Amino acid sequence: RYTPLQALVLGVDEQESPHHDALRDADDLDATPVVVADLHSALPAVVAGARHAAALAGRPAPRVAYVMTDGGALPAAFSRTVATLRETGWIDTCLTVGQAFGGDLEAVTVHTGLLAARHVTGADLVVVAQGPGNLGTGTRWGFSGVAAGEALNAVAALRGRPVASLRVSGADARDRHLGVSHHSLTAYGRVALAPSDVPVPVPTADVERLTGWGADLTRRVAEQATTLAAPTGRHHLVDVPAGPDLLDALHAVPVRLSTMGRGLDADPAAFVAAAVAGVHAESLRPV
């Protein structure tokens, strides 16, 4: 953990921090909804879904905190997405945790990052995902997204509302990532021990006809997601309608949507799956 290049930062939870008193005995997220995603590219789509749902409900946009974990790039400054979402007010705060650094606030663990998001920044919706980049070895357990399951456990331990965003693709040539990625199935099916909500996109006919989607993908995603719920799994599946209005919301995102080199037009399911997690999380926000 220590190298000659180590950056010295002040943790939001340290004794020297002005926020130490607020966090010293903090132990509860007050049922705040927390969306956990595997890839950094899900962040703007999750926020887009939440903002869209809030607008439809006639509510102000949620105050969003992004907790950046250390599975990808460590400096928050590497993310143009975070910079733009901060500048445009789509996210209120970026908190870097673990070995990641450079956020508005730094925290030692995911747990204290979550608590700071709630009790220091006043967020009413939190998104947890690694920084830009991803590490995978083509094996069941050798990928950085395993941490997504552990993050759901942290949310549940702190009495938040855990929401698991599915990593989905209709354009990935690798069978293990087609439909629901094996990363989601492993992280949520094997690592996440606390029951969580798993939003599943239910596309309208217009959306299903998009390039890179199709009825076969819809069926595949639904079948794969069922393995995460009873009787074989522990989570709760939540069907979330996905229509052209949600696509319009994604087109309005102030950053370029891209995952594994593919944009919204090439792989709409990837971003819609993340967006419906935001839609569902917004529905969990206290009125």
N, C-alpha and C positions, 0 to 999 in steps of 0.2 A: 504493500500500500504506500510505501514511502520511496520516492525517487529524487534524484537531484533536481528534477523539474517540478517538484511538488509546489502547488500554489497554496499560499496561506490565505484562508478566508475566515470571516467571522460567521459562525453558525447562528441562525436565528434563535436556537435553543441554548446557546452557551451562556454562562454566568455574566459575561461582559456585554451581552446583547441587551438592548433596551426592551426586548420582547421576552426576556427570560422569565419574568414574573408571570406573564400571561400563559407561558407554556410549562412552567415548573410542575404544576399539578393538573395540567390539561390531560384529559383521558377519554374524551368523547367527541364524536363528530356531529352530534345532535341530528342524526339521521340525514346528514347531507348526502345527496347523490354523488357518487364517484364513478366515472366511466374509466375503465381500464382497457387499454389497447396495446397490441403487440408492436405496431410500427408507428414511427413518428408521423408518417404521411396521413395517418387517421385523424390527427389533431384538428386540422381545419374543418374536416368533414363532420366530426362530432360536434364542434361548436356551431357549424352551419345548421345542423339538425336541431340543436337546442334553441337557437335564435329563431328559426322558422316556426317551431312549435310554440314558442312564447308569443310570437306575433299573431299566430292563428288564435291563440287563447286571449289575446288582448292584454298581455302582460308585458312588463318591461323585460328587456333581454337579461339573461342571467349574468351575475357577476362571476366570471370564470377564472379559476386559478389552474395553471398547468404545472403539474409536478413532473419534472424531467428526471428520469432515472438514468443509471450509468451503464446501460447495456450497449449503447451506440457511441456516437461522439460525446466526449466529456464536456467541452466548452459550449455553453449555451449560445455563444456568439457565432458558432458554426451554422446556426439555424436561421436562414432568411425568413422562414415561416413564422417563427416566434417573434422576430423583430417587427415584421409587418402586422401580425395580429395584435401586438402590443400597441403599435403606432395607431392602428385604426380602432382600438378599443374593443376588439373582439375577445381578447383575453386581458384580464386586469393585472395579473401577476404571473411571473415564471419563477418557480422555486426549484432549484437544483439540489438533488439529494445524493447521498453516498459519495462516490468519487467524481460525479459531475459537478461543474462549478460555473459561475458567471451569471446565475439568475438574479432576479431582483432580491431574492432571499436565498440563503443556503441552509440546508438542514442535514443532520448527520444520517438520518434514516428516512425511509419512506414514511414511517409512522409519524415522526416529528414534522416531516414535510406536509403530511395531510393535516395534522393538528394546526400547523402554522397557517395553512391555507384557510382553515375555518376560523381560527381564533385571532389571527393577526391580520389577515387580509380581508376577512369578512366574506369570503367566497360562499356562494350558495350553490355552486356546481363546480366540481373538480374533475380534471382529466389527468390520468396518469399514463405516461408512455415514455419509452426510451428516446434519447436524442437522435439526431439524424444518423442514418446508417443502421446496419443490422448484421449480426454474425450468425451464420448457420453452417452446419457441417454435413447436411444431408442425412443426419441420424435423428432418431426419435427425441433424444435428450440434449443433443449438442447444439443449442441455439439460444441466443440471448433473450428471446421472448418467453422463456420459461419463467422469467421474473414476473410476467403478467399474472400468473396464477398466485404467486406469492403476494403480489400487490392486492389482489382480491381478499386474501386472508387478512392482510393488514387493515383493509377497510372494515371488514366484518368485526375484527377484534376491537376496533375503535367505535363500533356501533354506528357506522355509516351505512349507506345503501349501495352495495356493490352492484355495478352494471358491467357485464363482460361484453365488449365489442368484438364481434366475430371478424377475423381476417378472412375475406372472401375474394375470389377471383374467378372471372369467366374467361380470362384470356391467358392465364399462365400455362405454358406448355408442359409443366411438370405436374404429373397426376397428383402428387402429394399436396400440391397447393391449389388444385382445381376444385371449385366449390369452396367449402370451408377448409382452410389450410390445416394440415396436421399440427402446425404450431398451436392453433387455437384448441384443437381437440386434445392435445397433450397438456397444455398449460391449464386449461379450464377443466378438463376431464380427469386429470391425474394429480395436478399440483394444487389447484384451488380446492380446499377442503370445506370451505364455508359456502352454503347455498347463495347463489347470486342470480340476478335476472339476466337472461340472455336474449336480447332483442333479435328477432329474425325478420328480415325484410320480406314483405309480401307485395310483389310488384303488380301494378295494374297492367292491363294488356298493352297499353302504350309503352310502358317501361320495359316490359318483357320482350317486346319486339326490337329493342335497341341492339345494335351490333355488340357482340360480346356477352349477350344475355341469353334469352331463349327459355322455353319451358323446361328443357332438360336441366338447365342450371338451377332453376327454381326448385325442381324436385330434388336434385342432388343436395342442395343446401338444406332443405327441410329435412331430408333423411339423415344427413350427417348431424344436424343440430339435435335431433331426437336422442342421439347417444349421450348427450350431456344432461338429459332430464330423466326422471323416474320412468321405468324401474331400474335402468342401468346407471343413471347419473343422479346428481344431487341438486341440479340447478332448475330454475323456472324459465321455461321458454315463453317469450312474449312476442306474439305476431304484431308487427307494425306495418301498416299500409305504406306503400312507397309509390307515389304517383308523380306526374309531371311537375307538380308544384314543388316537390322536394328536389327534383333535378334542377329546377329554376333556382332554388336556394343554393345549390352547389355551384351552379354557374356564376352566382353572384359573390362567391368567396373572393376576398381581396388578394389571395395568393394563388400561384399556379398549382393546381392539384396534380400530383404525380406520385405513383407508387411503383417501384421496381421498373422505372422508366416508362410507365404507361400513364396516360392522362385520363380524364373523365370520359372522353368519347371512346377511347380504346378499351376501357375496363370499368364501365359504370357501376357494376356490382360492388367493386372494391370500396367505392366511396359512399354508395347508398347504404351498404351494410354498416359503415361507421356512422353515417348520418342518422340512421334509425336508432342507434344507441343514444345519440344526443336527444332525439325526439322523446325517447322513453325516459331518459334522465330528467328532462324538463318536466315531464308529467309527475315526477316524484317530488319536485320542489314544493315545500310548504307554501300555501297561498298567503 
